[in-house]
Amino acid sequence: MMSFLVIHIIQVYGHEYKAVVDGIETNSVMEIDPDDLTEIFRVGNGSKEVVEVHDFKNGITGIRFAEHQRCYIRTQTKKLPTTAEAKAEDRERMV
């Protein structure tokens, strides 16, 4: 009997950046996991941390505010507007 060992290398792409929150420059991290189809943004740390997770496989977004002990989850838009629709919306907002 033969057995095979399969190793799956998980590649998560990370990028550090600065964000301005309440007028204060804050260290932030964006992580993209193409295998899980997720995107995670972490802004701040400790009691001031905000974490935003986009789960494209399941079509949901979650945002957690540590300071306020709140978490919000919503479904993602499945259909993006055409260029003409987006321009029409922009014109409507200007009126």
Backbone as CSV, one residue per row, in Angstrom:
resi,resn,N_x,N_y,N_z,CA_x,CA_y,CA_z,C_x,C_y,C_z
1,MET,0.850,-1.171,0.000,0.000,0.000,0.000,0.899,1.240,0.000
2,MET,0.631,2.171,-0.876,1.407,3.403,-0.960,0.611,4.530,-0.317
3,SER,1.332,5.382,0.356,0.671,6.567,0.906,1.476,7.783,0.466
4,PHE,0.780,8.868,0.295,1.402,10.089,-0.163,1.207,11.178,0.875
5,LEU,2.227,11.959,1.020,2.149,13.117,1.901,2.000,14.345,1.014
6,VAL,0.912,15.063,1.185,0.677,16.269,0.400,0.836,17.465,1.318
7,ILE,1.715,18.342,0.946,1.928,19.560,1.725,1.376,20.722,0.934
8,HIS,0.486,21.457,1.552,-0.120,22.630,0.918,0.479,23.867,1.571
9,ILE,1.196,24.637,0.780,1.809,25.855,1.310,0.787,26.975,1.245
10,ILE,0.529,27.570,2.391,-0.426,28.671,2.467,0.338,29.980,2.360
11,GLN,-0.019,30.761,1.377,0.633,32.050,1.173,-0.340,33.158,1.558
12,VAL,0.032,33.895,2.580,-0.760,35.055,2.991,0.090,36.280,2.722
13,TYR,-0.486,37.226,2.011,0.231,38.445,1.675,-0.103,39.512,2.704
14,GLY,0.909,40.139,3.246,0.696,41.169,4.253,1.343,42.480,3.839
15,HIS,0.742,43.559,4.241,1.276,44.881,3.929,1.020,45.801,5.117
16,GLU,2.081,46.403,5.631,1.932,47.359,6.724,1.770,48.753,6.140
17,TYR,0.929,49.557,6.755,0.704,50.923,6.297,0.294,51.787,7.485
18,LYS,0.225,53.073,7.268,-0.203,54.026,8.296,-1.604,54.513,7.944
19,ALA,-2.457,54.598,8.937,-3.805,55.143,8.768,-3.990,56.248,9.799
20,VAL,-4.759,57.234,9.455,-5.049,58.315,10.399,-6.426,58.049,10.993
21,VAL,-6.444,57.822,12.315,-7.688,57.539,13.036,-7.842,58.592,14.120
22,ASP,-8.949,59.319,14.081,-9.197,60.394,15.049,-8.021,61.372,15.105
23,GLY,-7.428,61.649,13.925,-6.338,62.613,13.845,-4.978,62.094,14.269
24,ILE,-4.880,60.802,14.581,-3.621,60.210,15.042,-3.159,59.160,14.032
25,GLU,-1.895,59.270,13.599,-1.342,58.278,12.684,-1.166,56.957,13.417
26,THR,-1.687,55.889,12.836,-1.734,54.587,13.497,-1.140,53.508,12.601
27,ASN,-0.353,52.614,13.180,0.167,51.469,12.426,-0.980,50.533,12.083
28,SER,-0.974,50.039,10.851,-2.046,49.180,10.369,-1.465,48.065,9.511
29,VAL,-2.235,46.987,9.371,-1.797,45.843,8.575,-2.965,45.370,7.715
30,MET,-2.663,45.058,6.458,-3.632,44.436,5.561,-3.092,43.049,5.226
31,GLU,-3.931,42.016,5.347,-3.538,40.647,5.009,-4.499,40.110,3.967
32,ILE,-3.962,39.506,2.921,-4.787,38.895,1.880,-4.440,37.418,1.816
33,ASP,-5.456,36.576,1.920,-5.276,35.133,1.812,-6.043,34.659,0.575
34,PRO,-5.346,34.482,-0.550,-6.039,34.104,-1.781,-6.662,32.707,-1.729
35,ASP,-6.115,31.796,-0.918,-6.691,30.455,-0.822,-8.042,30.476,-0.117
36,ASP,-8.151,31.266,0.955,-9.412,31.355,1.703,-10.324,32.455,1.179
37,LEU,-9.835,33.243,0.204,-10.579,34.376,-0.355,-10.977,35.367,0.736
38,THR,-10.002,35.708,1.587,-10.264,36.672,2.652,-9.276,37.828,2.597
39,GLU,-9.717,38.924,3.154,-8.930,40.137,3.273,-9.156,40.653,4.687
40,ILE,-8.086,40.945,5.416,-8.216,41.406,6.798,-7.452,42.708,6.962
41,PHE,-8.116,43.704,7.534,-7.482,44.978,7.848,-7.471,45.131,9.366
42,ARG,-6.296,45.418,9.924,-6.158,45.655,11.364,-5.609,47.064,11.553
43,VAL,-6.365,47.873,12.253,-5.969,49.259,12.496,-5.895,49.460,14.001
44,GLY,-4.779,50.010,14.486,-4.614,50.234,15.919,-4.314,48.942,16.650
45,ASN,-4.349,49.021,17.974,-4.118,47.826,18.780,-4.765,47.997,20.151
46,GLY,-4.816,46.900,20.875,-5.403,46.928,22.219,-6.859,47.355,22.192
47,SER,-7.229,48.230,23.113,-8.627,48.657,23.214,-9.041,49.576,22.071
48,LYS,-8.086,50.064,21.277,-8.384,50.955,20.147,-8.388,50.221,18.808
49,GLU,-8.242,48.893,18.837,-8.128,48.138,17.590,-9.459,48.041,16.847
50,VAL,-9.375,48.156,15.529,-10.514,47.922,14.635,-10.068,46.837,13.660
51,VAL,-10.859,45.783,13.534,-10.550,44.693,12.608,-11.701,44.575,11.615
52,GLU,-11.354,44.596,10.334,-12.347,44.451,9.272,-11.984,43.222,8.448
53,VAL,-12.914,42.282,8.304,-12.673,41.038,7.572,-13.651,40.949,6.417
54,HIS,-13.108,40.739,5.216,-13.923,40.511,4.026,-13.777,39.049,3.649
55,ASP,-14.872,38.307,3.690,-14.892,36.896,3.326,-15.613,36.799,1.985
56,PHE,-14.837,36.765,0.903,-15.426,36.785,-0.432,-16.053,35.446,-0.805
57,LYS,-15.608,34.367,-0.199,-16.177,33.053,-0.489,-17.626,32.979,-0.011
58,ASN,-17.892,33.527,1.187,-19.232,33.479,1.764,-20.019,34.773,1.569
59,GLY,-19.370,35.793,1.011,-20.074,37.044,0.703,-20.452,37.871,1.921
60,ILE,-19.590,37.882,2.956,-19.889,38.684,4.143,-18.687,39.534,4.551
61,THR,-18.979,40.609,5.242,-17.957,41.484,5.807,-18.272,41.654,7.282
62,GLY,-17.237,41.570,8.113,-17.399,41.797,9.546,-16.448,42.883,10.005
63,ILE,-16.918,43.759,10.868,-16.088,44.819,11.429,-16.234,44.772,12.945
64,ARG,-15.092,44.748,13.648,-15.101,44.701,15.118,-14.385,45.920,15.668
65,PHE,-15.065,46.633,16.567,-14.505,47.792,17.250,-14.257,47.403,18.698
66,ALA,-12.990,47.196,19.062,-12.655,46.738,20.414,-13.085,47.748,21.469
67,GLU,-12.854,49.021,21.198,-13.152,50.064,22.184,-14.631,50.085,22.573
68,HIS,-15.489,49.868,21.599,-16.939,49.925,21.856,-17.546,48.541,22.066
69,GLN,-16.708,47.508,21.988,-17.157,46.122,22.129,-18.354,45.851,21.226
70,ARG,-18.186,46.240,19.954,-19.245,46.066,18.953,-18.687,45.309,17.753
71,CYS,-19.543,44.514,17.134,-19.189,43.787,15.924,-20.371,43.889,14.964
72,TYR,-20.078,44.247,13.733,-21.121,44.389,12.718,-20.814,43.445,11.570
73,ILE,-21.830,42.742,11.092,-21.686,41.814,9.978,-22.739,42.168,8.939
74,ARG,-22.291,42.208,7.671,-23.245,42.500,6.604,-22.889,41.700,5.361
75,THR,-23.852,41.541,4.492,-23.589,40.842,3.236,-22.920,41.806,2.268
76,GLN,-22.167,41.243,1.354,-21.468,42.040,0.356,-22.325,42.196,-0.888
77,THR,-22.072,43.258,-1.622,-22.749,43.490,-2.893,-22.223,42.488,-3.908
78,LYS,-23.112,41.766,-4.538,-22.701,40.768,-5.522,-22.559,41.365,-6.922
79,LYS,-23.333,42.414,-7.204,-23.320,42.996,-8.536,-22.731,44.398,-8.471
80,LEU,-21.662,44.613,-9.218,-21.073,45.938,-9.292,-21.780,46.737,-10.367
81,PRO,-21.953,48.050,-10.151,-22.623,48.858,-11.165,-21.750,49.012,-12.411
82,THR,-22.414,49.193,-13.553,-21.672,49.482,-14.778,-21.118,50.899,-14.671
83,THR,-20.225,51.252,-15.562,-19.653,52.596,-15.562,-20.745,53.639,-15.717
84,ALA,-21.699,53.379,-16.606,-22.798,54.324,-16.831,-23.648,54.488,-15.574
85,GLU,-23.934,53.379,-14.878,-24.721,53.445,-13.642,-23.979,54.228,-12.564
86,ALA,-22.676,54.005,-12.444,-21.885,54.712,-11.438,-21.843,56.206,-11.727
87,LYS,-21.689,56.571,-12.999,-21.683,57.990,-13.370,-23.039,58.631,-13.097
88,ALA,-24.125,57.899,-13.363,-25.472,58.423,-13.103,-25.665,58.657,-11.608
89,GLU,-25.187,57.726,-10.771,-25.288,57.903,-9.312,-24.500,59.126,-8.856
90,ASP,-23.308,59.325,-9.438,-22.496,60.493,-9.091,-23.217,61.786,-9.443
91,ARG,-23.855,61.796,-10.617,-24.592,63.016,-11.028,-25.766,63.280,-10.069
92,GLU,-26.448,62.217,-9.642,-27.579,62.373,-8.726,-27.126,62.950,-7.381
93,ARG,-25.975,62.540,-6.924,-25.450,63.030,-5.645,-25.072,64.496,-5.707
94,MET,-24.689,64.972,-6.879,-24.263,66.359,-7.034,-25.430,67.333,-7.025
95,VAL,-26.636,66.820,-7.267,-27.823,67.695,-7.319,-28.306,68.037,-5.953
